[in-house]
Amino acid sequence: MKKGLLITGALLFCIGLGAYALDLASYGYQVLGIHQENELTVYEAKDTAGLSFAVASAAPLTGENMQVLHVILSTFEQWQYLKVSRIRIVFSANNHADILVIPASFTYKGVDLSTYMPSGMQFFYDGYLGYDFRMYKDNLFLRLKGQVFDENDFASRLLNAVNNPVLYVQTTSPEYLLKQISDLGTKIEELTGETKTLVGTVASLRRQLDVMSHGLVSLNNRGFFGTIYPVDAKAIDRVVALKTQNPSMTQEQVAAALDKEGIKISSNAIRLVFGIYFNDF
């Protein structure tokens, strides 16, 4: 009785496998074999282009699984630089697929990137194609992680990591980036302090220059017998302001403008301001 039950169970299991294989074959794939890996049913197959692949699932494969399988296989077959040796796809809940790609070669800009992939490339499909795997270069394990947009962009990222592995590790390490941010914050604080000091120094020098320039104007504002006639500092500053705002102003125009503003200053003092401050004689 027990022997009969075992035989019946084995027959049902084989019939079930045959049904799954038939579903896979009905989509145009050549089924080469079926075996169990714990709870996974694994189908060894080839597509119409001759690409070998394995697809595994704990549950019967669905039409949605087949659609994703087609997207994955056609994507890699269309790539120019990557030559695939083998692909293994494992479906789980919600049509999520984990993908292992073993490259025969992956030559981009003269560099065979596959030589830096001791364990192949791990991808996943969850409505989009992403990747998460490690490369090995100069005794460094480089973690590559992100979304695949196109082959050129993907290959370029891998090549950048291979060409400068130390920089890649630094720029993708959260600890390194946090330290860089901290260092930049410290530098900004230092520069802010230096800037404040510099602004204070410039203001001090400006005041000294104004005092000296004012004094020079007054010192040269002499009468016929050498008498010094001091010039009001505010009047000097106003002449400088007008000339700075409008460099084309003449001494006569400045005099007229000051007269309208009620500021008293002699034409000789204006001439001295033009000469001392603007080298305009």
NORUR-V511909 format. One record per residue. OMEGA is omega in degrees with one decimal (999 if undefined). Layout:
BEGIN
OMEGA / OMEGA
END
This chain:
BEGIN
-179.4 / 179.8 / 178.7 / 178.2 / 179.7 / -179.8 / 179.7 / 179.4 / 179.8 / 179.1 / 178.9 / 179.2 / -179.7 / 177.9 / 179.0 / 178.8 / 179.1 / 178.5 / 179.0 / -178.6 / 179.0 / 177.2 / 179.6 / -179.3 / -178.8 / 177.1 / 174.4 / 179.5 / 177.4 / -179.0 / -177.9 / -179.5 / 179.4 / 174.5 / -179.3 / 170.1 / -173.0 / -177.5 / -176.6 / 168.3 / -173.6 / 178.0 / 172.5 / -173.1 / 173.1 / 174.6 / -175.2 / 178.2 / 178.8 / 179.2 / 178.5 / 177.7 / 173.2 / 177.0 / -174.6 / 178.0 / 176.2 / 179.6 / 176.5 / 178.9 / -177.0 / 175.7 / 177.5 / 175.8 / -178.7 / 178.1 / 179.2 / 178.0 / 179.3 / 179.7 / -177.7 / -177.3 / -178.1 / 178.7 / -177.0 / 178.4 / -178.9 / -179.1 / -173.9 / -172.0 / -178.5 / 173.1 / -172.5 / 172.5 / -177.2 / 177.2 / 173.3 / -176.9 / 179.0 / 178.7 / 175.3 / -175.9 / 176.2 / 175.0 / 176.2 / -179.2 / 170.6 / -169.6 / 173.0 / 179.2 / 174.4 / -176.4 / 169.6 / 174.0 / 177.2 / -173.7 / -179.1 / -178.3 / 174.6 / -178.7 / 176.1 / -176.1 / -177.0 / -179.5 / 179.8 / -178.0 / -176.1 / -177.8 / -177.9 / -178.5 / 178.0 / 175.3 / 171.3 / 176.7 / -179.7 / -172.7 / 175.0 / -180.0 / 177.8 / -179.4 / 179.4 / -178.9 / -177.5 / 171.6 / -177.2 / -179.5 / 176.8 / 178.7 / 178.0 / 172.2 / -176.7 / 179.1 / 177.4 / -176.2 / 177.9 / -179.7 / 177.7 / 176.4 / 173.3 / -174.1 / -178.7 / 179.4 / -179.6 / -179.0 / 179.1 / 178.4 / 179.1 / -179.2 / 177.4 / 178.9 / -179.2 / -177.3 / -179.7 / -174.5 / -179.2 / 179.1 / -179.9 / 179.0 / -178.6 / -173.6 / 177.2 / 179.1 / 178.6 / -179.1 / 179.5 / -178.8 / 178.1 / 178.5 / 178.6 / 178.9 / 179.1 / -179.8 / 178.7 / 177.2 / 178.2 / -179.4 / 178.5 / 178.0 / 179.2 / -179.5 / 177.5 / 177.5 / 179.0 / 180.0 / 178.5 / 178.7 / -179.4 / 178.3 / 177.8 / 179.2 / 179.6 / 179.7 / 179.4 / 179.0 / 179.2 / 178.3 / 178.9 / 179.4 / 179.7 / 179.5 / -179.0 / -179.2 / 177.1 / -179.0 / -179.7 / 177.0 / -178.9 / -178.2 / -178.3 / 179.2 / -174.5 / 175.6 / -176.6 / -178.5 / 175.8 / 179.3 / -179.8 / 177.8 / -178.8 / 179.6 / -179.0 / -176.7 / 179.6 / 178.4 / 177.4 / -179.6 / -179.1 / 175.7 / 179.9 / -178.5 / -179.8 / -179.2 / 179.0 / 180.0 / -178.4 / -175.5 / -177.5 / -179.2 / 176.9 / 179.0 / -180.0 / 179.8 / 177.5 / 179.7 / -179.4 / -179.8 / 178.9 / 178.9 / 177.7 / -179.2 / 179.0 / 179.7 / -177.3 / 176.1 / -176.1 / 177.8 / 178.7 / 179.0 / 177.5 / 178.5 / 179.9 / 178.3 / 178.1 / -177.0 / -175.2 / -175.2 / -172.3 / -178.5 / -178.0 / -176.8 / 999
END
